[in-house]
Amino acid sequence: MAALNVNISSLALKNPVMTASGTFGYGLEFADFMPLDGIGGIIVKGTTLNPREGNDYPRMVETAQGMLNCVGLQNKGVDYFCEHIYPQICDIDTNMIVNVSGSSPEDYAECAARIDALEKIPAIELNISCPNVKDGGMAFGVTCAGAASVVKAVRARYHKTLIVKLSPNVTDITEIARAVEAEGADSVSLINTLMGMAIDIERRRPLLSINTGGLSGPAVKPVALRMVWQVAKAVKIPVIGLGGISSARDAIEFLMAGATAIEIGTANFLDPAVSIKVRDGINDWLDAHGCQSVQEIIGVVS
């Protein structure tokens, strides 16, 4: 059996397989399907400073080789998470990571500070694809200044591993990656969803309640892989790859492109045990190719 352990800054993962925020609940929902301690980490659903109702229905649409969603970060807020969810997940023997969202740098920082106090949450992942309410609704993650402002505010109040999730809806994702690295990000994860749309031609209106949504699933994988490859060459911090991963072969492509770890998202809806299968598939491939460690293939594609 090959050594599968990797490190994301000071965060030690028993293997490079994690689950993506918004596709795995709080982990508990999947306990009947797979051993939660069998993967490197679980990134729980997006958490905000205050409760959010999310967008109106319909907010999910199936597409060719993927899905669109506009759930809108529905959650009960960080205080509810700390008081009610954290006690249920704190003893799961893997890295429980909280995805943090906000509408201003101050919101992000306050939410992160409250999570910082939770002993058994070793890292957060910042979702900077959220709209900046102070700047006309433009997402923080589409400009270097916007992305940097969030990371700077959070870094001042959060002292554990800080992962920043990058938006693909930009001209040059390497510029955003370097901007958040400069402000103290320990790692970047990419990609978040691509903006998309679907239309009901009989009703002559969009299928989603807010017209557009985030595209995920196998359809986005080639774009995600290309961006991971670019960013891995542009920054010195570890890169976490995600976007359309549904098999060990997919995961290995991302590792070879320069990702230190990967996240599985939409595939969880089709097979709730897919992350364990991907972990085992990576090991089988390494064994079959005479590799002693997963480290031997990370970033081999120049």
N, C-alpha and C positions, 0 to 999 in steps of 0.2 A: 504494500500500500504506500503510495506516494505521500509526502508531507504536503498538506494543503493549507497550512497556517500562513497568514499574511498579516501585515500591520498597516493600519491607516493612521499615520502619525503615531501617537502613543496608544492607539486603540488596537488591541490584539484580537484578531478574528481566527477562530479555529479552522475556518475554510473561507474561500472568497465569495460564497453565495449568501446574498441577503434578499429580503423582499422589499418591494417599493411601496412607499407611502400611498395610501388610498386604495390599495388592492388587497390588503391583508388584515384590515381592521386593526385590532389591538393584539393580534396574534392568537388570542384565546379562541376566536371563532374557528381556527384551523387545527386546534389541538386533537380533534377526533380523527384527523386525516393524516397527520405526520407528527413526529417528535419535534417539538419546537426548539429543543436544545441541539438539534442536529445540523443547524445551519449557522453561519457566521454572525448573522444579525437580523433583527426585525425592525423595520422602520415603520412606526405606527402612523395612523392617519393624521392629517394635518390638524394642528392645534393653534388656536389664536388666543389673544389676551382675553377677549370677551366672547360670549356665545354667538354662534352664527346659525341662521336657519338654512342657509344655502339658497340655491335658485329654485324657481318653480319647476314642476314637472311639465313635459318630459325633459329629462336631463341626461339620458344615455341613448345612443343610437348605434346599432351594429353597422359596420361598413365592410367593404371588401378587405380581408386581411387585417382587420382591426376594429376599433370602436372609437366613437366620439363621446366625450362627457363634458358636462358643465355643472357638476354637482355643486360647486361654489363653496367648498371648504366647510360644509356643515359639521359643526361640533359644539360641544357644551362649554367650551372655554377652558383655559389652563387651570383655573382653580378646581373645577370639577375633575379634571384629569388627575391633579395632585391628590385630591381627597378620595376619589372613588376608583379610578382606573389603576393608578400606580400601585396601590396595595395588592392588586390582583396579578400584576405582571412582574413585580420587582424580584421575584424569586425564580423566574425562568432563567435557565442556565445558558444564556446567550446574550449578546449585546442588544439591549432594548434601546432604540434610538427614537427620539421624538422629532417629527417634522414640524417646524415652526413657521407660521405665516403671519402677515400683518399688513396694515394699511399705512404705516409710517415707521421710520426708523425707531422712534420711541416705543411704539407698540411691540415691534420685534424684540427690542432690548429688554423691556419689562417682562414679556413672556419668557424669554430665554433665561432671565435672572431667576424667575420662580422655578424653572426646571433645573437650574444649576444647583439648587438646594437639595435635589433628590439624589440621594447617595448612589442608587443603583441604576441611574440613567447616565451612561458614560459619554454620551455624545448627542448633538442635535444636528439636524439637517435643515438649513434655511431654504425655504421656498421663495426665491426672489422674483418669481413670475407673477406676483400679486400686483394689483393696480395701486399706484401711489395716489392716494386721495388728495394730497397737497399739490399734485402736479398734473391735474387734469385727467387722471386715470391711466396714464402711461405706466406700464409695468416697470418695476425697479430694475429688473434684470436685462432690459434692452439697451441700457446705456451704462458706460463705465462709471459715471458719476453716481447714478442711482444705485447700482450694485455696490459700489464702494461705500456709500453712505450707510447702507444697512449693515454691512459687515463691520464697519468701524464702530457703529453704535452697539452692536451685539458683542463684539470682542472686548469692549470696555467693561461689560458686565457678565460675561460668560467665560468660565475658566477651564472648561474641559474641551474635548475634541469638537471642532467646529467644521462641519461639512456644508458647503454651499452648493445648492442644486441650480444648475444653469439652464436658462431658456434657450431653445434652438431658434427662436424667432428673431434672429439678429443677423447683421451683415457679416460680422467676424467674431465668432465665439471665443477665439483665443485672446482678444483684447479684454473681454469681460473676465475671463479666467485669470489673466495677469492682474487685473484691477483688484479682484477679491483676494488674490494671493498677497498682494502688497499690503492689504489692510489686515492681514492676520488669519486668513482662512487656513485650516490645517489640511483640507482636502476639497476637491470639487466633485460633484456627481452630475452626470449628464447622459441623456438629455431629458428635460421635461417634455411635455407633449407639444406637438406642432399644432398650430391653429388650423381648424378645418370647418367644414360646413356640409350639411346634407339637406335636401329639399324634397318635400312631399309634392310630387307633380300633379296629383289629383286635387289636393287642397290648395296648391299653389302658395305654399308657405314653408318656412324652415321647419325641420323636424325637431330642433331643439328650442326650448323656451326662450333662450336669449340669442337665438340665431346661429351663433358659432360656438365651438367647443374645442377641447383638446383631443387630438388624434394620437392614439397609442396602438400598440400591437405590432405584428410582423411587418406591416406596411412601412413603418418608420425605421426599421433596423438598418438599412444601408446608410441613411442619413446620420443616424446615431453613431454608427461605427466610424464613419468618416470624421465626425466631430470629435469623438474620443481620441482617435489617432492624431488629429491636429493639436488638441489641447495637451495630450500627454507629452508632445514634443515642445510645447510652449511654456510649461510650468515645471517647477521642481517638486511641488507637493503631489501626493498620491491622487490618482484619478479613479473614480468609481463609474463604471459604465452601465448604462441601462437604455432600453428602447427596443422592444420587439424580441427580447430574449425568451425563447421557449424550449430550448434544448441545450445539452452540453456542448454541442457543436457551435451553437450561437455564442455561448459563454466563452468558449475557447477563442473564438475570433476576437472578442472584445479584450480578452487578456493579452493576446498576441499584439493587438493594436496599442497596448500600453496601459490598459486598466489594471489596477492592483486588485480590485474586487468588482463584483457585478451585482445588480439588483434585478429581480424578476417581478414584473408587474401584471400586465393584462393576462398573461398565461395562467395566473392563479385562478382566474374565473373559470377557465376550461378544465384545469386539473389542479385541485387543491394540494396535491402532493408533488407538484412539479419541481419545487426547489430541492427536495431531497433527491429526486431523480437526476437533476442537473449536477448536484454535488457528486453523486456516485458515477455519473458519466464522465465528469472531469477526471476523477481518479482512474477510471478504467482506461481512458485515453492516455493518460500519463504512464500508466503501467505498460500499456501496449507499445508505447514509443520509447520505453527505457528511461523515462524521466524519474528522478528521485524526488523532485519537488516541483510544485507549481511555479516556483520562482524562476525556473529554467525557461518558461515560455512567456513570461510577462514582458511585453515590449519588444519582442523579437522582430516584429515587422517595422523596419525603419522608414 
